[in-house]
Amino acid sequence: MNYGEAYFWTDTIKVWKHLLKKDKYKELILSSWKELIRRQQVIIYAFVIMPNHLHVIWEMKEPNGKEMAHASFNKFTSHMILKDLRINHPNILYYFQVEETERSYRFWQRDPLAVLMDSKVKMEQKISRVGSAIFITILCKSDETWPPVPRIIVGHPQNFKNLAKMNLRF
């Protein structure tokens, strides 16, 4: 990803586990994004968080130290998820175990998909696709309750122009 260009970015939980179903992990993602926005390292145009992956249309503005903001996002959220799972859900940690030199657990799959939004039309199509996800989810029966409860959060430029100052609730 290049600085100053918007990308449609998909980040997926390893082996498509529904790790993001819990609100505390959605809140973690949003707080991480808010901090990157506060530091003026990213601009977020639209996003959706689903139980096993997320989509975000964002632009990298500045590095976070020596790394790109998306790498910092993955590193920070992984660290915080690991910390929580060790304390509260140690029985599911084995799903995320890896035999890698630099880590013992991996929560995000390698190589998230990044598609350059190089035209207004392409950007509008992706934002429309992200926006339709909540409609589809609301219509789907939840495995826990009926009527259904949305399991994702959607943001759009017109609603989230200043995400860093918002107190988002689930």
Secondary structure, DSSP 4 states (H G I P E B T S, - for coil): --TT-EEEEEEEBGGG--GGGSHHHHHHHHHHHHHHHHTTSEEEEEEEE-SSEEEEEEEE-S-BTTB-HHHHHHHHHHHHHHHHHHHH-GGGGGGGB---SS-SB--BPSS-EEEE--SHHHHHHHHHHHHHHHHHHHHSPPSS-SS-----EEE-TTT-TTGGG-----
